[in-house]
Amino acid sequence: MADTERLQNFINGAWSHPTGAEYLKVNNPATAEVLACVPLSPPEEVDRAARSALAAFAAWRRVPAPTRIQLLFKLKGLLESHFEDLARTITLENGKTLDDARGEVRRAIENVEVACGIPTMMLGDFSEDVAPGVDEYMIRQPVGVAAIICPFNFPAMIPFWYLPYALACGNTAILKPSERTPITAHKLVRLVEEAGVPAGVVNLVNGGASTVNALLDHPAIQAVTFVGSTAVARHIYSRAAANGKRVQAQGGAKNPLIILPDADLETTTNIVADSAFGNAGQRCLAASLAVMVGEADRIFQPVLAEAAVKRVVGYGLEPGVQMGPVITPESRQRIRGLISKGLDEGAEVLVDGRDAVIPGYEAGNFLRPTVLAGIKPGTAISTTEIFGPVLGLIRVETVEDAINLVNSGEYGNMACVFTTNGAAARKFRYQAEAGNIGINIGVAAPMAFFPFSGWKNSFFGTLHAQGKHAVEFFTQTKVVVERWMDRWSRKF
């Protein structure tokens, strides 16, 4: 994309520049190069998109589900043929390594594949003779217009947690990408357009906070999805629900990994390092705390520090790089401040990545992996979501202490345990209060046919993204009770 390109909105099957919009620069976080300019669309653009989606809904919902998914089959083929371009675009505007970006695109495609099963996944229920001559059945119908509000950290995957299911279920949609990483969404919608989506069925509106609030308030929109921080998720949930909309809002996290002394040393170290420092820690399933039980502290503390030091940091398009920059200079400064606060609270810095400088990329938003030991439960560094490449180490005496520590936190996105003890793993799986559980897994990201669960302040709503939960979220149930008179006997 040219440096000066001004991204457009896609409304009612046409690309256009919003009237009177301000524009923000979209920067490459590794080089500070301006990739494009993104509009902050005014509420009038949201209204135009919502009216377009509502008008298109009447016809789209009447398209049979087996016909609707033909568009998704075409879209899957287009995503496969544009796979490398999409991955490269993600790296350019997000900063993650090319391998991480490829993994993200693959996850997006997996959701398209699962949504192609909608004719089966949308099946209702039927019960004959609930009373003499009376039958009763439940059917699923689309809810209407859905707004999909996306974060910067997975600009391809997270839109596809929702969009394929919404379309396959017969809804129309408005996609609002992050203003930090909008180029990927722009390319995705181009592919949706090429797949043959009817005008108004999919719309893209760029923007910031005021654009989001206009989506939450618009009466034509019936469903809202969101992924982001807990503070914003709570706002999204409260405001949209107050306007009578169904909502699923994924919030923040402080994901603990429990390490027992019997855990495999090499495998556990590699997995924990990948979880904590992959995507520069900017994942809602990134490891934030390594809770080491008993002697695990002595065993694992030095090797985790060594793994952090050895992590190769640089431009994500270059071979051999294992970690890229964080998204903005402001994020870099915020993370550095939280590390300093942790030291003020008594933590010991084993590996300090605050002053990273990558030769040739001095303008980039780089940090190196940071490891803090001796963290005390209840301190800010132990409870605050850092969303950066920082791993805190906490020591406890027993598995029960570790589980209590997990359950005392305000978040419940993910918790993992590393052990060769099946009984300890089962106890952890059974008692840990988190929606995504990993056993000898560092990023317990569900496959597309399972819901991306989240508990406590990590999620606001009832039904989660992906799989059957997505189908239930994007449909509403209708129960029909019927009795027919025999036309010849005139009896029921």
ZAFI-379874 format. One record per residue (C-alpha): residue in one letter; residue number from 1; z, y, x. Coordinates in Angstrom, 3 decimals, decimal comma. Each point is the difference from the previous one (the first is absolute). Layout:
% residues N
('A' NUM (Z Y X))
...
This chain:
% residues 492
('M' 1 (0,000 0,000 0,000))
('A' 2 (-0,807 3,496 1,213))
('D' 3 (2,925 2,178 0,988))
('T' 4 (-0,856 2,580 -2,627))
('E' 5 (-0,623 -2,334 -2,913))
('R' 6 (1,820 1,004 -3,171))
('L' 7 (0,951 -3,070 -1,991))
('Q' 8 (-0,899 -0,073 -3,668))
('N' 9 (1,546 -1,309 -3,182))
('F' 10 (-1,705 -2,728 -2,030))
('I' 11 (0,213 0,677 -3,728))
('N' 12 (-2,063 -1,474 -2,827))
('G' 13 (-2,378 -1,693 2,417))
('A' 14 (-0,795 3,095 2,072))
('W' 15 (1,224 1,438 3,305))
('S' 16 (0,949 3,686 0,015))
('H' 17 (2,107 2,601 1,757))
('P' 18 (2,936 1,196 -2,112))
('T' 19 (-0,227 3,648 -0,949))
('G' 20 (2,536 2,299 1,617))
('A' 21 (1,701 -2,719 2,037))
('E' 22 (1,786 0,558 3,289))
('Y' 23 (-0,905 -2,367 2,831))
('L' 24 (2,092 -1,780 2,623))
('K' 25 (-1,234 -1,352 3,296))
('V' 26 (0,022 -3,764 0,468))
('N' 27 (0,826 -0,623 3,649))
('N' 28 (-0,338 -3,055 2,200))
('P' 29 (3,669 -0,572 0,947))
('A' 30 (-0,942 -1,309 3,439))
('T' 31 (-2,340 2,803 1,054))
('A' 32 (0,768 2,884 -2,415))
('E' 33 (-3,753 0,106 -0,738))
('V' 34 (-0,835 1,354 -3,465))
('L' 35 (-1,707 -2,794 -1,913))
('A' 36 (-0,549 1,738 -3,329))
('C' 37 (1,534 2,455 -2,444))
('V' 38 (1,615 -1,197 -3,207))
('P' 39 (0,374 2,094 -3,165))
('L' 40 (3,301 0,609 -1,762))
('S' 41 (-1,384 -0,359 -3,491))
('P' 42 (1,415 2,273 -2,733))
('P' 43 (1,277 -1,445 -3,313))
('E' 44 (-3,342 0,763 -1,619))
('E' 45 (-1,594 -2,707 2,150))
('V' 46 (2,623 -2,513 -1,115))
('D' 47 (-0,706 0,916 -3,611))
('R' 48 (-3,721 -0,464 0,527))
('A' 49 (0,538 -3,413 1,604))
('A' 50 (2,474 -1,116 -2,661))
('R' 51 (-2,325 0,995 -2,827))
('S' 52 (-2,846 -1,818 1,718))
('A' 53 (2,090 -3,149 0,454))
('L' 54 (1,207 0,111 -3,586))
('A' 55 (-3,537 0,368 -1,335))
('A' 56 (-1,212 -2,900 2,145))
('F' 57 (2,896 -2,225 -1,046))
('A' 58 (-1,305 -0,628 -3,515))
('A' 59 (-3,158 -1,669 1,285))
('W' 60 (1,461 -1,629 3,125))
('R' 61 (2,747 -1,849 -1,887))
('R' 62 (-2,685 -1,579 -2,223))
('V' 63 (-1,808 -1,470 2,981))
('P' 64 (0,966 -3,704 0,131))
('A' 65 (2,339 -0,886 2,849))
('P' 66 (-2,502 -2,464 1,554))
('T' 67 (-2,518 2,852 0,120))
('R' 68 (2,494 2,531 1,369))
('I' 69 (0,801 -2,180 2,982))
('Q' 70 (-3,672 -0,159 1,000))
('L' 71 (0,535 3,527 1,313))
('L' 72 (2,894 -1,310 2,112))
('F' 73 (-2,137 -2,815 1,401))
('K' 74 (-2,555 2,606 1,072))
('L' 75 (2,776 2,187 1,407))
('K' 76 (1,359 -2,869 2,097))
('G' 77 (-3,427 -0,479 1,555))
('L' 78 (-0,265 3,700 0,769))
('L' 79 (3,467 0,069 1,537))
('E' 80 (-0,923 -2,932 2,215))
('S' 81 (-3,232 1,643 1,156))
('H' 82 (1,797 3,288 0,732))
('F' 83 (3,068 -1,700 1,470))
('E' 84 (-0,197 1,396 3,525))
('D' 85 (-0,879 3,524 -1,117))
('L' 86 (2,994 0,077 -2,349))
('A' 87 (2,321 -1,314 2,705))
('R' 88 (-1,239 2,574 2,497))
('T' 89 (0,457 2,779 -2,556))
('I' 90 (3,596 -1,076 -0,580))
('T' 91 (0,702 0,134 3,722))
('L' 92 (-1,621 3,416 0,313))
('E' 93 (2,026 1,670 -2,740))
('N' 94 (3,198 -2,081 0,039))
('G' 95 (0,407 -0,866 3,676))
('K' 96 (0,766 -3,725 -0,285))
('T' 97 (-1,732 -2,419 2,318))
('L' 98 (-3,362 -1,392 -0,961))
('D' 99 (1,445 -3,502 -0,408))
('D' 100 (2,669 1,338 -2,379))
('A' 101 (-2,697 1,860 -1,914))
('R' 102 (-2,071 -3,154 -0,292))
('G' 103 (3,014 -1,813 -1,382))
('E' 104 (0,449 2,741 -2,572))
('V' 105 (-3,603 -0,215 -1,197))
('R' 106 (0,342 -3,771 -0,296))
('R' 107 (3,085 0,454 -2,201))
('A' 108 (-1,937 2,402 -2,207))
('I' 109 (-2,796 -2,525 -0,426))
('E' 110 (2,503 -2,735 -0,876))
('N' 111 (1,167 2,064 -2,967))
('V' 112 (-3,578 0,336 -1,216))
('E' 113 (-0,341 -3,774 0,243))
('V' 114 (3,158 -0,612 -2,037))
('A' 115 (-1,004 2,557 -2,643))
('C' 116 (-3,247 -1,924 -0,495))
('G' 117 (2,161 -2,598 -1,728))
('I' 118 (0,871 2,361 -2,852))
('P' 119 (-1,700 -2,115 -2,718))
('T' 120 (2,684 -2,621 0,684))
('M' 121 (2,843 2,335 0,980))
('M' 122 (-0,313 2,002 -3,226))
('L' 123 (0,283 -3,013 -2,276))
('G' 124 (2,370 0,414 -2,931))
('D' 125 (2,095 -2,499 -1,982))
('F' 126 (-0,582 -1,761 -3,326))
('S' 127 (2,401 -1,795 -2,303))
('E' 128 (-1,300 -1,792 -3,089))
('D' 129 (2,022 -0,364 -3,238))
('V' 130 (2,951 2,196 0,882))
('A' 131 (0,445 -0,160 -3,777))
('P' 132 (-2,044 -1,953 -2,552))
('G' 133 (-3,599 1,179 0,410))
('V' 134 (1,042 2,779 2,375))
('D' 135 (-1,189 0,259 3,619))
('E' 136 (1,249 2,406 2,637))
('Y' 137 (-1,534 1,025 3,289))
('M' 138 (0,353 2,542 2,760))
('I' 139 (-2,957 1,729 1,670))
('R' 140 (-0,191 2,440 2,910))
('Q' 141 (-1,839 3,295 -0,275))
('P' 142 (-0,479 2,749 2,604))
('V' 143 (2,413 2,935 -0,032))
('G' 144 (-2,600 2,758 0,531))
('V' 145 (-0,282 2,458 2,886))
('A' 146 (1,941 -0,801 3,185))
('A' 147 (0,834 2,412 2,830))
('I' 148 (0,307 -1,546 3,469))
('I' 149 (1,865 2,224 2,481))
('C' 150 (-0,303 -1,300 3,557))
('P' 151 (1,802 0,507 3,352))
('F' 152 (-1,458 0,663 3,441))
('N' 153 (1,132 -3,151 1,784))
('F' 154 (-2,339 -2,503 -1,715))
('P' 155 (-2,927 2,045 -1,330))
('A' 156 (-2,114 -3,079 -0,839))
('M' 157 (2,491 -2,711 -0,929))
('I' 158 (2,338 1,823 -2,352))
('P' 159 (-2,695 1,435 -2,310))
('F' 160 (-1,150 -3,600 -0,389))
('W' 161 (3,464 -1,187 -0,975))
('Y' 162 (-0,898 1,667 -3,288))
('L' 163 (-3,632 1,006 -0,494))
('P' 164 (-1,652 -3,450 -0,272))
('Y' 165 (2,585 -1,191 -2,530))
('A' 166 (-0,185 3,183 -2,048))
('L' 167 (-3,788 -0,244 -0,253))
('A' 168 (-0,100 -3,741 -0,641))
('C' 169 (2,544 0,391 -2,824))
('G' 170 (-2,232 2,586 -1,689))
('N' 171 (1,703 3,236 1,041))
('T' 172 (-1,534 3,076 1,547))
('A' 173 (1,544 1,643 3,057))
('I' 174 (0,593 3,174 1,968))
('L' 175 (0,633 -0,499 3,714))
('K' 176 (1,996 2,654 1,859))
('P' 177 (-0,047 -0,802 3,739))
('S' 178 (2,378 1,467 2,533))
('E' 179 (-1,202 3,360 1,212))
('R' 180 (0,775 -1,251 3,528))
('T' 181 (-2,390 -2,971 -0,169))
('P' 182 (-2,583 0,667 -2,735))
('I' 183 (-3,167 -1,041 1,822))
('T' 184 (0,572 -3,728 -0,479))
('A' 185 (0,452 0,456 -3,754))
('H' 186 (-3,165 2,083 -0,088))
('K' 187 (-1,936 -2,886 1,563))
('L' 188 (1,622 -2,560 -2,280))
('V' 189 (-1,013 1,909 -3,110))
('R' 190 (-3,533 0,319 1,368))
('L' 191 (-0,070 -3,797 0,109))
('V' 192 (1,424 -0,250 -3,523))
('E' 193 (-2,790 2,325 -1,103))
('E' 194 (-2,584 -2,135 1,800))
('A' 195 (1,391 -3,096 -1,725))
('G' 196 (-1,064 1,533 -3,315))
('V' 197 (3,144 1,367 -1,607))
('P' 198 (-0,883 1,945 -3,189))
('A' 199 (0,545 3,754 0,016))
('G' 200 (3,616 0,960 -0,611))
('V' 201 (1,470 -3,453 0,570))
('V' 202 (1,123 0,868 3,553))
('N' 203 (0,767 3,574 1,023))
('L' 204 (1,305 1,454 3,259))
('V' 205 (1,988 3,228 0,090))
('N' 206 (1,250 1,322 3,330))
('G' 207 (3,094 2,141 0,161))
('G' 208 (3,661 0,520 0,759))
('A' 209 (3,246 0,327 -1,943))
('S' 210 (-1,356 2,203 -2,783))
('T' 211 (-2,865 -2,434 -0,541))
('V' 212 (2,495 -2,853 -0,277))
('N' 213 (2,121 1,878 -2,543))
('A' 214 (-3,088 0,699 -2,081))
('L' 215 (-0,685 -3,748 -0,058))
('L' 216 (3,584 -0,731 -1,041))
('D' 217 (-0,179 2,507 -2,849))
('H' 218 (-3,472 -0,671 -1,382))
('P' 219 (0,150 -1,543 -3,485))
('A' 220 (-3,153 -2,090 0,505))
('I' 221 (1,570 -1,980 2,851))
('Q' 222 (2,010 -3,021 -1,118))
('A' 223 (0,980 -1,707 3,280))
('V' 224 (0,972 1,284 3,453))
('T' 225 (0,361 -1,848 3,303))
('F' 226 (1,436 1,440 3,202))
('V' 227 (1,034 -1,025 3,513))
('G' 228 (1,956 2,380 2,237))
('S' 229 (3,480 1,232 0,786))
('T' 230 (2,944 -0,688 -2,284))
('A' 231 (0,503 3,683 -0,803))
('V' 232 (-3,588 0,388 -1,178))
('A' 233 (0,008 -3,406 -1,725))
('R' 234 (3,038 1,050 -2,019))
('H' 235 (-1,753 3,244 -0,972))
('I' 236 (-3,180 -1,859 -0,967))
('Y' 237 (1,903 -2,536 -2,059))
('S' 238 (2,197 2,553 -1,768))
('R' 239 (-2,734 2,472 -0,862))
('A' 240 (-2,623 -2,540 -1,041))
('A' 241 (2,479 -2,050 -2,040))
('A' 242 (1,232 3,148 -1,726))
('N' 243 (-3,616 0,521 -1,057))
('G' 244 (-0,119 -3,488 -1,535))
('K' 245 (-1,996 -1,714 2,745))
('R' 246 (0,605 -3,402 1,525))
('V' 247 (0,747 0,339 3,717))
('Q' 248 (0,323 -2,072 3,134))
('A' 249 (1,219 2,090 2,929))
('Q' 250 (0,589 -1,586 3,391))
('G' 251 (2,543 1,894 2,092))
('G' 252 (1,396 -0,067 3,509))
('A' 253 (1,685 -2,707 2,023))
('K' 254 (2,375 -0,806 2,846))
('N' 255 (-1,007 -3,559 0,722))
('P' 256 (2,505 -2,202 1,880))
('L' 257 (-0,918 -3,050 2,050))
('I' 258 (2,899 -2,428 0,488))
('I' 259 (-0,103 -1,906 3,299))
('L' 260 (2,186 -3,057 0,496))
('P' 261 (0,805 -1,353 3,483))
('D' 262 (-2,070 -3,140 -0,621))
('A' 263 (-3,213 1,919 -0,724))
('D' 264 (-2,939 -0,781 2,284))
('L' 265 (0,129 2,613 2,732))
('E' 266 (-3,663 0,649 0,779))
('T' 267 (-1,387 -0,284 -3,535))
('T' 268 (2,755 2,079 -1,568))
('T' 269 (-0,325 2,727 2,626))
('N' 270 (-3,756 0,306 -0,518))
('I' 271 (0,297 0,006 -3,786))
('V' 272 (2,802 2,580 -0,063))
('A' 273 (-1,892 2,298 2,384))
('D' 274 (-3,158 -0,245 -2,118))
('S' 275 (1,995 0,744 -3,144))
('A' 276 (1,822 2,999 1,440))
('F' 277 (-2,836 1,608 1,948))
('G' 278 (-3,183 -1,083 -1,803))
('N' 279 (-1,785 2,959 -1,619))
('A' 280 (2,470 2,158 1,968))
('G' 281 (2,746 -1,101 -2,407))
('Q' 282 (-1,797 1,691 -2,896))
('R' 283 (0,150 -2,977 -2,349))
('C' 284 (2,233 -0,420 -3,009))
('L' 285 (0,715 -3,482 1,392))
('A' 286 (0,626 1,096 3,594))
('A' 287 (3,175 -1,324 1,597))
('S' 288 (2,547 2,781 0,389))
('L' 289 (3,140 -1,924 0,966))
('A' 290 (0,496 -3,182 1,999))
('V' 291 (3,341 -1,403 -1,124))
('M' 292 (1,084 -2,466 2,653))
('V' 293 (2,581 -2,602 -0,873))
('G' 294 (2,562 -0,962 2,635))
('E' 295 (-1,532 -0,985 3,331))
('A' 296 (-3,474 1,043 -1,164))
('D' 297 (0,888 3,495 1,194))
('R' 298 (0,361 -1,130 3,598))
('I' 299 (-3,134 -2,170 -0,202))
('F' 300 (-2,430 2,281 -1,782))
('Q' 301 (0,985 3,558 0,926))
('P' 302 (-1,590 -0,029 3,481))
('V' 303 (-3,206 -1,778 -1,055))
('L' 304 (-0,560 2,316 -2,969))
('A' 305 (0,401 2,980 2,324))
('E' 306 (-2,473 -1,568 2,429))
('A' 307 (-2,510 -0,604 -2,822))
('A' 308 (0,249 3,655 -0,994))
('V' 309 (-0,639 1,180 3,549))
('K' 310 (-3,050 -2,250 0,345))
('R' 311 (-1,613 1,149 -3,255))
('V' 312 (-3,356 1,593 0,789))
('V' 313 (-0,273 3,386 -1,730))
('G' 314 (-3,245 1,921 -0,318))
('Y' 315 (-3,087 0,731 -2,052))
('G' 316 (-0,433 -2,739 -2,588))
('L' 317 (-3,749 -0,358 0,614))
('E' 318 (0,527 -0,970 3,637))
('P' 319 (0,298 -3,705 0,894))
('G' 320 (3,435 -1,297 0,912))
('V' 321 (1,906 2,754 -1,810))
('Q' 322 (2,892 -1,379 -2,078))
('M' 323 (1,333 3,177 -1,592))
('G' 324 (-1,539 3,327 -0,940))
('P' 325 (1,450 3,405 -0,894))
('V' 326 (2,004 1,061 -3,025))
('I' 327 (-1,837 1,876 -2,699))
('T' 328 (0,838 3,683 0,673))
('P' 329 (1,748 2,216 2,544))
('E' 330 (2,667 0,652 -2,644))
('S' 331 (0,645 -3,731 -0,316))
('R' 332 (0,314 -0,290 3,759))
('Q' 333 (2,516 2,805 0,108))
('R' 334 (1,995 -1,414 -2,920))
('I' 335 (0,232 -3,428 1,660))
('R' 336 (1,096 1,547 3,289))
('G' 337 (2,703 1,888 -1,859))
('L' 338 (1,295 -3,169 -1,648))
('I' 339 (0,179 -1,763 3,371))
('S' 340 (2,030 2,891 1,383))
('K' 341 (2,280 -0,133 -3,032))
('G' 342 (0,555 -3,698 0,602))
('L' 343 (1,081 0,722 3,561))
('D' 344 (2,362 2,678 -1,282))
('E' 345 (1,508 -2,630 -2,294))
('G' 346 (0,808 -2,250 2,958))
('A' 347 (-3,070 -2,209 0,318))
('E' 348 (-1,174 -1,007 3,458))
('V' 349 (-3,656 0,471 0,865))
('L' 350 (-1,406 -3,108 1,677))
('V' 351 (-3,612 1,160 -0,138))
('D' 352 (-0,825 3,663 -0,614))
('G' 353 (-3,493 0,759 -1,306))
('R' 354 (0,485 3,621 -1,021))
('D' 355 (-1,951 1,629 2,818))
('A' 356 (-3,127 -2,110 -0,061))
('V' 357 (-3,146 1,477 1,523))
('I' 358 (-3,188 -2,043 -0,088))
('P' 359 (-2,469 1,055 2,726))
('G' 360 (-3,149 1,337 -1,582))
('Y' 361 (1,690 0,395 -3,375))
('E' 362 (2,603 2,632 0,706))
('A' 363 (-0,639 1,652 -3,382))
('G' 364 (0,789 -3,201 -1,902))
('N' 365 (3,126 -0,698 -2,041))
('F' 366 (1,282 -2,701 2,312))
('L' 367 (3,401 -1,558 0,355))
('R' 368 (0,816 -3,160 1,892))
('P' 369 (2,153 -2,793 -1,421))
('T' 370 (3,675 0,896 -0,035))
('V' 371 (2,951 -2,406 -0,097))
('L' 372 (3,516 1,181 -0,856))
('A' 373 (2,998 -2,299 0,510))
('G' 374 (3,585 0,181 -1,221))
('I' 375 (-0,903 1,483 -3,367))
('K' 376 (2,930 0,178 -2,393))
('P' 377 (-0,444 -0,880 -3,688))
('G' 378 (0,144 3,025 -2,271))
('T' 379 (-1,374 2,488 2,524))
('A' 380 (-3,102 2,016 -0,793))
('I' 381 (-2,096 -1,907 2,532))
('S' 382 (1,003 -3,290 -1,674))
('T' 383 (-0,869 1,122 -3,534))
('T' 384 (-2,863 2,520 0,301))
('E' 385 (-3,594 -1,179 -0,241))
('I' 386 (-1,487 1,170 3,293))
('F' 387 (-3,605 -1,082 -0,666))
('G' 388 (-0,736 -0,086 3,686))
('P' 389 (0,130 -2,396 2,975))
('V' 390 (3,791 -0,145 0,252))
('L' 391 (2,036 -3,225 -0,061))
('G' 392 (3,772 0,171 -0,393))
('L' 393 (2,239 -2,842 1,168))
('I' 394 (3,212 -0,914 -1,828))
('R' 395 (2,369 -2,844 0,882))
('V' 396 (2,003 -1,966 -2,586))
('E' 397 (2,121 -3,128 0,317))
('T' 398 (-1,277 -2,294 -2,736))
('V' 399 (-2,910 -0,674 -2,318))
('E' 400 (2,222 1,105 -2,878))
('D' 401 (0,578 3,336 1,764))
('A' 402 (-3,757 0,402 0,419))
('I' 403 (-0,665 -0,715 -3,672))
('N' 404 (2,704 2,462 -1,021))
('L' 405 (-1,596 2,621 2,235))
('V' 406 (-3,401 -0,615 -1,581))
('N' 407 (1,413 0,231 -3,510))
('S' 408 (1,990 3,180 0,704))
('G' 409 (-3,155 2,049 0,586))
('E' 410 (-1,635 2,193 -2,616))
('Y' 411 (-3,423 -1,545 0,586))
('G' 412 (-1,277 -3,461 -0,834))
('N' 413 (-3,605 -0,218 1,095))
('M' 414 (0,198 -2,781 2,593))
('A' 415 (2,539 -2,030 1,924))
('C' 416 (-0,753 -2,780 2,486))
('V' 417 (1,933 -2,657 1,900))
('F' 418 (-0,864 -1,784 3,246))
('T' 419 (1,618 -3,384 0,512))
('T' 420 (-0,614 -3,723 0,391))
('N' 421 (2,899 -0,736 -2,366))
('G' 422 (-1,326 -0,887 -3,453))
('A' 423 (3,371 0,399 -1,717))
('A' 424 (0,447 3,503 1,412))
('A' 425 (-3,545 0,929 -1,008))
('R' 426 (0,554 -1,257 -3,546))
('K' 427 (3,282 1,910 -0,320))
('F' 428 (-1,765 3,150 1,158))
('R' 429 (-2,950 -0,493 -2,320))
('Y' 430 (2,317 -0,630 -2,920))
('Q' 431 (2,433 2,871 0,572))
('A' 432 (-1,989 2,813 1,653))
('E' 433 (-0,680 2,864 -2,409))
('A' 434 (-3,603 0,845 0,791))
('G' 435 (-3,254 -0,568 -1,811))
('N' 436 (-1,971 -1,379 2,963))
('I' 437 (1,746 -2,610 2,157))
('G' 438 (-1,239 -1,310 3,333))
('I' 439 (1,206 -3,144 1,752))
('N' 440 (-1,175 0,086 3,605))
('I' 441 (-2,482 2,631 -1,222))
('G' 442 (0,156 3,635 1,128))
('V' 443 (-2,207 1,598 -2,655))
('A' 444 (0,509 -1,855 -3,271))
('A' 445 (-3,068 1,475 -1,681))
('P' 446 (-0,915 -2,055 -3,080))
('M' 447 (-3,477 -1,388 -0,428))
('A' 448 (-2,080 1,659 -2,700))
('F' 449 (0,866 -2,645 -2,589))
('F' 450 (3,736 0,752 0,329))
('P' 451 (1,647 3,305 -1,015))
('F' 452 (1,032 2,477 2,685))
('S' 453 (3,628 0,053 -1,033))
('G' 454 (2,609 2,635 0,716))
('W' 455 (3,588 0,407 -1,129))
('K' 456 (2,564 2,785 -0,305))
('N' 457 (-1,204 3,388 1,279))
('S' 458 (-3,139 -1,556 1,421))
('F' 459 (-1,573 -0,302 -3,435))
('F' 460 (0,076 1,762 -3,355))
('G' 461 (-1,443 -1,921 -2,904))
('T' 462 (-0,153 -3,584 -1,211))
('L' 463 (-3,384 -1,447 0,931))
('H' 464 (-1,188 0,089 3,599))
('A' 465 (-3,397 0,217 1,682))
('Q' 466 (-2,415 -2,914 0,399))
('G' 467 (-0,533 -3,301 -1,749))
('K' 468 (1,444 -0,808 -3,410))
('H' 469 (2,250 3,058 0,048))
('A' 470 (-3,082 2,220 0,320))
('V' 471 (-1,611 -1,706 -2,974))
('E' 472 (3,138 0,489 -2,091))
('F' 473 (0,285 3,631 1,096))
('F' 474 (-3,601 0,866 -0,847))
('T' 475 (0,062 -1,735 -3,378))
('Q' 476 (2,085 0,340 -3,123))
('T' 477 (0,787 -2,923 -2,244))
('K' 478 (-0,978 -0,147 -3,647))
('V' 479 (1,482 -2,683 -2,261))
('V' 480 (-2,000 -1,034 -3,060))
('V' 481 (1,507 -1,937 -2,912))
('E' 482 (-2,678 -1,206 -2,381))
('R' 483 (-0,490 -2,052 -3,141))
('W' 484 (-3,297 -0,780 -1,724))
('M' 485 (-0,647 -0,895 -3,606))
('D' 486 (-2,298 -2,960 -0,601))
('R' 487 (-3,030 1,550 -1,746))
('W' 488 (-0,543 -3,087 -2,176))
('S' 489 (3,498 -0,999 -1,024))
('R' 490 (1,279 3,594 -0,083))
('K' 491 (3,142 -1,248 1,701))
('F' 492 (1,547 0,835 3,310))
